[in-house]
């Protein structure tokens, strides 16, 4: 998920093939795409954990925006927790 300037690497090639898995490239941003991501993550088919940089309280939302805008700490995904 996301965009990378690096080549895509599949570490478990044999397992990937044996389980008939697929990789699809897509740069979508409509609400339907968000719902699809939620469905895939909720069903366990998509693990977003490796892309989470940090968890912050909702009160720290301005700090999260500051970190994203200024790329402080190489933020990929910051989660706001109520």
GUVOPA-599719 format. One record per atom (N, C-alpha, C): chain; residue in three letters; residue number from 1; x, y, z; atom name. Coordinates in steps of 0.001 Angstrom, whole numbers, always signed. Example, Ala and Ser with C-alpha at 12.3 -4.5 7.8 and 13.67 -1.06 7.14 Angstrom:
<markols>
MARKOL   cadena   residuo   num        px        py        pz   atomo
MARKOL        A       ALA     1    +13190     -5690     +7800       N
MARKOL        A       ALA     1    +12300     -4500     +7800      CA
MARKOL        A       ALA     1    +13200     -3300     +7800       C
MARKOL        A       SER     2    +12850     -2250     +7080       N
MARKOL        A       SER     2    +13670     -1060     +7140      CA
MARKOL        A       SER     2    +12900       +30     +7870       C
</markols>
This chain:
<markols>
MARKOL   cadena   residuo   num        px        py        pz   atomo
MARKOL        A       UNK     1      +831     -1170        +0       N
MARKOL        A       UNK     1        +0        +0        +0      CA
MARKOL        A       UNK     1      +877     +1234        +0       C
MARKOL        A       UNK     2      +507     +2208      -740       N
MARKOL        A       UNK     2     +1302     +3414      -791      CA
MARKOL        A       UNK     2     +2151     +3471     -2043       C
MARKOL        A       UNK     3     +3006     +4456     -2081       N
MARKOL        A       UNK     3     +3852     +4667     -3244      CA
MARKOL        A       UNK     3     +5300     +4531     -2808       C
MARKOL        A       UNK     4     +6099     +3906     -3631       N
MARKOL        A       UNK     4     +7505     +3750     -3327      CA
MARKOL        A       UNK     4     +8341     +4053     -4562       C
MARKOL        A       UNK     5     +9525     +4571     -4352       N
MARKOL        A       UNK     5    +10450     +4784     -5461      CA
MARKOL        A       UNK     5    +11360     +3578     -5628       C
MARKOL        A       UNK     6    +11277     +2643     -4690       N
MARKOL        A       UNK     6    +12093     +1435     -4722      CA
MARKOL        A       UNK     6    +11366      +309     -5448       C
MARKOL        A       UNK     7    +12113      -639     -6027       N
MARKOL        A       UNK     7    +11457     -1787     -6652      CA
MARKOL        A       UNK     7    +10710     -2621     -5605       C
MARKOL        A       UNK     8     +9590     -3183     -5996       N
MARKOL        A       UNK     8     +8809     -4042     -5111      CA
MARKOL        A       UNK     8     +9514     -5389     -5005       C
MARKOL        A       UNK     9     +9724     -5875     -3771       N
MARKOL        A       UNK     9    +10398     -7152     -3553      CA
MARKOL        A       UNK     9     +9471     -8091     -2794       C
MARKOL        A       UNK    10     +9374     -9309     -3238       N
MARKOL        A       UNK    10     +8584    -10335     -2566      CA
MARKOL        A       UNK    10     +9574    -11309     -1947       C
MARKOL        A       UNK    11     +9608    -11339      -607       N
MARKOL        A       UNK    11    +10628    -12153       +70      CA
MARKOL        A       UNK    11    +10307    -13643       +52       C
MARKOL        A       UNK    12     +9070    -14012      +166       N
MARKOL        A       UNK    12     +8670    -15428      +197      CA
MARKOL        A       UNK    12     +8052    -15801     -1142       C
MARKOL        A       UNK    13     +8876    -15868     -2170       N
MARKOL        A       UNK    13     +8371    -16085     -3527      CA
MARKOL        A       UNK    13     +7616    -17408     -3674       C
MARKOL        A       UNK    14     +8150    -18478     -3092       N
MARKOL        A       UNK    14     +7511    -19786     -3233      CA
MARKOL        A       UNK    14     +6142    -19789     -2545       C
MARKOL        A       UNK    15     +6077    -19287     -1318       N
MARKOL        A       UNK    15     +4804    -19214      -596      CA
MARKOL        A       UNK    15     +3834    -18304     -1333       C
MARKOL        A       UNK    16     +4333    -17198     -1823       N
MARKOL        A       UNK    16     +3510    -16255     -2573      CA
MARKOL        A       UNK    16     +2847    -16961     -3763       C
MARKOL        A       UNK    17     +3624    -17736     -4488       N
MARKOL        A       UNK    17     +3086    -18457     -5650      CA
MARKOL        A       UNK    17     +2177    -19615     -5250       C
MARKOL        A       UNK    18     +2591    -20388     -4262       N
MARKOL        A       UNK    18     +1794    -21540     -3853      CA
MARKOL        A       UNK    18      +417    -21147     -3329       C
MARKOL        A       UNK    19      +347    -20000     -2668       N
MARKOL        A       UNK    19      -937    -19539     -2127      CA
MARKOL        A       UNK    19     -1705    -18707     -3138       C
MARKOL        A       UNK    20     -1165    -18631     -4370       N
MARKOL        A       UNK    20     -1843    -17932     -5455      CA
MARKOL        A       UNK    20     -2166    -16473     -5093       C
MARKOL        A       UNK    21     -1208    -15805     -4449       N
MARKOL        A       UNK    21     -1410    -14406     -4075      CA
MARKOL        A       UNK    21     -1128    -13507     -5260       C
MARKOL        A       UNK    22     -1621    -12263     -5176       N
MARKOL        A       UNK    22     -1456    -11307     -6265      CA
MARKOL        A       UNK    22     -1106     -9939     -5695       C
MARKOL        A       UNK    23      -419     -9155     -6485       N
MARKOL        A       UNK    23      -110     -7771     -6127      CA
MARKOL        A       UNK    23      -725     -6890     -7209       C
MARKOL        A       UNK    24     -1511     -5919     -6775       N
MARKOL        A       UNK    24     -2130     -4984     -7705      CA
MARKOL        A       UNK    24     -1665     -3575     -7357       C
MARKOL        A       UNK    25     -1218     -2845     -8340       N
MARKOL        A       UNK    25      -874     -1450     -8139      CA
MARKOL        A       UNK    25     -2117      -589     -8284       C
MARKOL        A       UNK    26     -2237      +402     -7426       N
MARKOL        A       UNK    26     -3416     +1256     -7501      CA
MARKOL        A       UNK    26     -3144     +2548     -6752       C
MARKOL        A       UNK    27     -3479     +3649     -7358       N
MARKOL        A       UNK    27     -3363     +4940     -6701      CA
MARKOL        A       UNK    27     -4761     +5538     -6633       C
MARKOL        A       UNK    28     -5491     +5124     -5628       N
MARKOL        A       UNK    28     -6880     +5564     -5499      CA
MARKOL        A       UNK    28     -7075     +6421     -4268       C
MARKOL        A       UNK    29     -8062     +7249     -4310       N
MARKOL        A       UNK    29     -8297     +8100     -3154      CA
MARKOL        A       UNK    29     -9763     +8474     -2979       C
MARKOL        A       UNK    30    -10670     +7702     -3573       N
MARKOL        A       UNK    30    -12087     +8009     -3376      CA
MARKOL        A       UNK    30    -12569     +7346     -2079       C
MARKOL        A       UNK    31    -13732     +7721     -1612       N
MARKOL        A       UNK    31    -14286     +7129      -404      CA
MARKOL        A       UNK    31    -14469     +5620      -552       C
MARKOL        A       UNK    32    -14824     +5173     -1740       N
MARKOL        A       UNK    32    -14968     +3731     -1964      CA
MARKOL        A       UNK    32    -13664     +2996     -1692       C
MARKOL        A       UNK    33    -12545     +3610     -2054       N
MARKOL        A       UNK    33    -11244     +2988     -1811      CA
MARKOL        A       UNK    33    -10959     +2904      -313       C
MARKOL        A       UNK    34    -11312     +3942      +419       N
MARKOL        A       UNK    34    -11107     +3929     +1876      CA
MARKOL        A       UNK    34    -11932     +2807     +2501       C
MARKOL        A       UNK    35    -13172     +2668     +2101       N
MARKOL        A       UNK    35    -14017     +1602     +2637      CA
MARKOL        A       UNK    35    -13452      +223     +2305       C
MARKOL        A       UNK    36    -12903       +80     +1101       N
MARKOL        A       UNK    36    -12299     -1194      +704      CA
MARKOL        A       UNK    36    -11077     -1503     +1567       C
MARKOL        A       UNK    37    -10256      -498     +1844       N
MARKOL        A       UNK    37     -9095      -700     +2718      CA
MARKOL        A       UNK    37     -9528     -1109     +4125       C
MARKOL        A       UNK    38    -10572      -479     +4625       N
MARKOL        A       UNK    38    -11087      -821     +5957      CA
MARKOL        A       UNK    38    -11586     -2258     +5964       C
MARKOL        A       UNK    39    -12286     -2650     +4916       N
MARKOL        A       UNK    39    -12788     -4023     +4825      CA
MARKOL        A       UNK    39    -11637     -5032     +4770       C
MARKOL        A       UNK    40    -10629     -4749     +3967       N
MARKOL        A       UNK    40     -9491     -5658     +3851      CA
MARKOL        A       UNK    40     -8706     -5754     +5164       C
MARKOL        A       UNK    41     -8489     -4619     +5816       N
MARKOL        A       UNK    41     -7776     -4635     +7096      CA
MARKOL        A       UNK    41     -8598     -5341     +8164       C
MARKOL        A       UNK    42     -9900     -5085     +8186       N
MARKOL        A       UNK    42    -10783     -5714     +9173      CA
MARKOL        A       UNK    42    -10880     -7213     +9022       C
MARKOL        A       UNK    43    -10734     -7697     +7788       N
MARKOL        A       UNK    43    -10824     -9137     +7549      CA
MARKOL        A       UNK    43     -9476     -9830     +7718       C
MARKOL        A       UNK    44     -8423     -9053     +8008       N
MARKOL        A       UNK    44     -7102     -9639     +8194      CA
MARKOL        A       UNK    44     -6336     -9859     +6903       C
MARKOL        A       UNK    45     -6884     -9421     +5781       N
MARKOL        A       UNK    45     -6210     -9614     +4494      CA
MARKOL        A       UNK    45     -5176     -8538     +4208       C
MARKOL        A       UNK    46     -5197     -7448     +4976       N
MARKOL        A       UNK    46     -4253     -6359     +4786      CA
MARKOL        A       UNK    46     -3732     -5929     +6147       C
MARKOL        A       UNK    47     -2431     -6054     +6361       N
MARKOL        A       UNK    47     -1816     -5685     +7634      CA
MARKOL        A       UNK    47     -1206     -4295     +7503       C
MARKOL        A       UNK    48     -1808     -3320     +8166       N
MARKOL        A       UNK    48     -1322     -1946     +8106      CA
MARKOL        A       UNK    48      -288     -1634     +9181       C
MARKOL        A       UNK    49       -98     -2534    +10125       N
MARKOL        A       UNK    49      +795     -2292    +11268      CA
MARKOL        A       UNK    49     +2201     -1841    +10870       C
MARKOL        A       UNK    50     +2830     -2461     +9870       N
MARKOL        A       UNK    50     +4186     -2030     +9526      CA
MARKOL        A       UNK    50     +4282      -587     +9026       C
MARKOL        A       UNK    51     +3160       -10     +8587       N
MARKOL        A       UNK    51     +3202     +1358     +8068      CA
MARKOL        A       UNK    51     +2854     +2406     +9128       C
MARKOL        A       UNK    52     +2578     +1981    +10357       N
MARKOL        A       UNK    52     +2241     +2929    +11424      CA
MARKOL        A       UNK    52     +3521     +3427    +12081       C
MARKOL        A       UNK    53     +3745     +4731    +12006       N
MARKOL        A       UNK    53     +4935     +5339    +12580      CA
MARKOL        A       UNK    53     +4769     +5594    +14071       C
MARKOL        A       UNK    54     +3575     +6039    +14472       N
MARKOL        A       UNK    54     +3375     +6401    +15880      CA
MARKOL        A       UNK    54     +1889     +6522    +16187       C
MARKOL        A       UNK    55     +1565     +6422    +17472       N
MARKOL        A       UNK    55      +207     +6670    +17986      CA
MARKOL        A       UNK    55      +272     +7932    +18839       C
MARKOL        A       UNK    56      -627     +8857    +18601       N
MARKOL        A       UNK    56      -677    +10104    +19365      CA
MARKOL        A       UNK    56     -2090    +10322    +19868       C
MARKOL        A       UNK    57     -2199    +11033    +20977       N
MARKOL        A       UNK    57     -3532    +11345    +21492      CA
MARKOL        A       UNK    57     -4198    +12360    +20565       C
MARKOL        A       UNK    58     -5512    +12376    +20581       N
MARKOL        A       UNK    58     -6265    +13303    +19748      CA
MARKOL        A       UNK    58     -5875    +14752    +20060       C
MARKOL        A       UNK    59     -5544    +15007    +21316       N
MARKOL        A       UNK    59     -5126    +16353    +21715      CA
MARKOL        A       UNK    59     -3816    +16763    +21038       C
MARKOL        A       UNK    60     -3040    +15790    +20584       N
MARKOL        A       UNK    60     -1767    +16067    +19913      CA
MARKOL        A       UNK    60     -1899    +16130    +18390       C
MARKOL        A       UNK    61     -3116    +16311    +17893       N
MARKOL        A       UNK    61     -3334    +16388    +16444      CA
MARKOL        A       UNK    61     -2492    +17486    +15791       C
MARKOL        A       UNK    62     -2385    +18678    +16392       N
MARKOL        A       UNK    62     -1527    +19698    +15763      CA
MARKOL        A       UNK    62       -67    +19238    +15642       C
MARKOL        A       UNK    63      +419    +18518    +16626       N
MARKOL        A       UNK    63     +1780    +17978    +16573      CA
MARKOL        A       UNK    63     +1907    +16956    +15444       C
MARKOL        A       UNK    64      +884    +16111    +15275       N
MARKOL        A       UNK    64      +896    +15113    +14203      CA
MARKOL        A       UNK    64      +967    +15802    +12838       C
MARKOL        A       UNK    65      +179    +16845    +12652       N
MARKOL        A       UNK    65      +173    +17587    +11387      CA
MARKOL        A       UNK    65     +1540    +18233    +11155       C
MARKOL        A       UNK    66     +2107    +18793    +12207       N
MARKOL        A       UNK    66     +3440    +19405    +12118      CA
MARKOL        A       UNK    66     +4481    +18366    +11680       C
MARKOL        A       UNK    67     +4427    +17174    +12290       N
MARKOL        A       UNK    67     +5374    +16110    +11938      CA
MARKOL        A       UNK    67     +5204    +15659    +10489       C
MARKOL        A       UNK    68     +3955    +15563    +10037       N
MARKOL        A       UNK    68     +3712    +15161     +8650      CA
MARKOL        A       UNK    68     +4170    +16230     +7659       C
MARKOL        A       UNK    69     +3811    +17482     +7933       N
MARKOL        A       UNK    69     +4177    +18572     +7026      CA
MARKOL        A       UNK    69     +5683    +18730     +6903       C
MARKOL        A       UNK    70     +6397    +18533     +8007       N
MARKOL        A       UNK    70     +7841    +18755     +8033      CA
MARKOL        A       UNK    70     +8654    +17462     +7962       C
MARKOL        A       UNK    71     +7946    +16345     +7787       N
MARKOL        A       UNK    71     +8584    +15030     +7657      CA
MARKOL        A       UNK    71     +9544    +14744     +8820       C
MARKOL        A       UNK    72     +9096    +15059    +10010       N
MARKOL        A       UNK    72     +9894    +14825    +11213      CA
MARKOL        A       UNK    72     +9766    +13359    +11624       C
MARKOL        A       UNK    73    +10890    +12675    +11728       N
MARKOL        A       UNK    73    +10875    +11268    +12119      CA
MARKOL        A       UNK    73    +10412    +10337    +11015       C
MARKOL        A       UNK    74    +10480    +10782     +9765       N
MARKOL        A       UNK    74    +10062     +9979     +8616      CA
MARKOL        A       UNK    74     +8669     +9379     +8817       C
MARKOL        A       UNK    75     +7655    +10216     +9053       N
MARKOL        A       UNK    75     +6307     +9698     +9335      CA
MARKOL        A       UNK    75     +5655     +9087     +8096       C
MARKOL        A       UNK    76     +5146     +7903     +8266       N
MARKOL        A       UNK    76     +4383     +7264     +7183      CA
MARKOL        A       UNK    76     +2897     +7380     +7522       C
MARKOL        A       UNK    77     +2542     +6908     +8698       N
MARKOL        A       UNK    77     +1141     +6951     +9131      CA
MARKOL        A       UNK    77     +1135     +7226    +10637       C
MARKOL        A       UNK    78      +507     +8300    +11042       N
MARKOL        A       UNK    78      +343     +8631    +12460      CA
MARKOL        A       UNK    78     -1105     +8379    +12832       C
MARKOL        A       UNK    79     -1307     +7637    +13890       N
MARKOL        A       UNK    79     -2659     +7279    +14342      CA
MARKOL        A       UNK    79     -3042     +8179    +15508       C
MARKOL        A       UNK    80     -4205     +8843    +15393       N
MARKOL        A       UNK    80     -4729     +9655    +16496      CA
MARKOL        A       UNK    80     -5677     +8800    +17316       C
MARKOL        A       UNK    81     -5398     +8742    +18616       N
MARKOL        A       UNK    81     -6181     +7908    +19532      CA
MARKOL        A       UNK    81     -7036     +8824    +20406       C
MARKOL        A       UNK    82     -8368     +8612    +20397       N
MARKOL        A       UNK    82     -9237     +9473    +21231      CA
MARKOL        A       UNK    82     -8980     +9286    +22714       C
</markols>
